[in-house]
Amino acid sequence: MFDNFFSRSANLQSAHRAKQDHLLAGGRFSVGQWVGLAPEHTFRGVVSGRFRIVELLKTGGDIAYRIKSPDELFERTARSEDLCPVPTV
C-alpha cells in the first residue's frame, strides 16, 4: 500500500518537474550549465568566476536563475542579462 503511494508521489513530482522544464524551455541557459557574471553586470562583493545553474525560476514573464559558485556556501538569484556562458573545462 505505501509502496504504491510513494511511487505515485514520485511520479507526480516528476511530472510537475517536466511541466516546469517545458514552461521554462525558452531560457538562455539550462540547469547544470556553467555561467559567469556578465562584465557589465559585475556586482561589488560578488565572487568572480564560474557559477552553475541550479534552477530555472519563472518571475512574471521573465526567467531568472538560481546559481551556485563552488567557492560559496549559498546560492544566488540572477537575471538572464546578468549572466554569460563560459566554456566547459
C-alpha positions as CSV (number, residue, x, y, z in Angstrom):
1,M,0.0,0.0,0.0
2,F,2.7,2.5,1.0
3,D,4.9,1.5,-2.0
4,N,2.1,2.5,-4.3
5,F,1.7,5.8,-2.5
6,F,5.4,6.7,-2.7
7,S,5.7,5.6,-6.3
8,R,2.7,7.7,-7.2
9,S,4.0,10.7,-5.3
10,A,7.4,10.4,-7.1
11,N,5.6,10.2,-10.5
12,L,3.6,13.3,-9.7
13,Q,6.8,15.2,-8.7
14,S,8.5,14.0,-11.9
15,A,5.5,15.2,-14.0
16,H,5.5,18.5,-12.3
17,R,9.2,19.0,-12.9
18,A,8.8,18.0,-16.6
19,K,6.0,20.6,-16.9
20,Q,8.1,23.3,-15.3
21,D,11.0,22.4,-17.5
22,H,8.8,22.6,-20.6
23,L,7.4,26.0,-19.5
24,L,10.9,27.4,-18.9
25,A,12.4,25.8,-22.1
26,G,12.8,29.3,-23.6
27,G,15.5,30.2,-21.2
28,R,19.0,31.1,-22.4
29,F,20.7,28.6,-20.0
30,S,19.9,25.2,-18.7
31,V,20.2,23.5,-15.3
32,G,23.7,22.2,-14.8
33,Q,25.3,24.7,-17.3
34,W,28.3,26.8,-16.1
35,V,28.0,30.5,-16.5
36,G,29.8,33.7,-15.4
37,L,28.6,37.1,-14.4
38,A,28.5,39.4,-17.4
39,P,31.2,42.1,-17.1
40,E,28.8,45.0,-17.3
41,H,26.7,43.4,-14.5
42,T,29.5,42.6,-12.0
43,F,28.4,43.5,-8.6
44,R,30.5,44.6,-5.6
45,G,31.0,41.8,-3.1
46,V,30.2,39.1,-5.5
47,V,32.8,36.4,-6.0
48,S,34.0,36.2,-9.6
49,G,34.4,33.0,-11.5
50,R,32.1,30.3,-12.6
51,F,28.6,29.6,-11.3
52,R,26.5,26.5,-12.0
53,I,22.8,26.9,-12.9
54,V,20.9,25.1,-10.2
55,E,17.3,26.0,-11.0
56,L,15.2,28.0,-13.5
57,L,12.7,30.4,-12.0
58,K,9.7,32.0,-13.6
59,T,9.3,35.6,-12.4
60,G,6.3,37.2,-14.0
61,G,7.1,36.9,-17.8
62,D,10.8,36.7,-17.3
63,I,13.1,33.8,-16.5
64,A,15.6,34.0,-13.6
65,Y,18.2,31.5,-12.5
66,R,19.4,30.1,-9.1
67,I,23.2,30.0,-9.4
68,K,25.8,28.5,-7.2
69,S,29.6,29.1,-7.1
70,P,31.8,26.3,-5.8
71,D,33.6,28.9,-3.7
72,E,30.4,30.0,-1.8
73,L,28.2,28.1,0.6
74,F,24.9,29.7,-0.7
75,E,23.0,30.2,-3.9
76,R,22.2,33.4,-5.7
77,T,19.4,34.5,-8.0
78,A,20.4,36.2,-11.2
79,R,18.6,37.5,-14.3
80,S,19.5,36.2,-17.7
81,E,21.1,39.5,-18.7
82,D,23.4,39.3,-15.7
83,L,24.9,36.0,-16.9
84,C,27.1,35.0,-19.8
85,P,28.1,31.4,-21.0
86,V,31.6,30.2,-20.1
87,P,33.5,27.3,-21.7
88,T,33.3,23.9,-20.0
89,V,36.5,22.6,-18.6
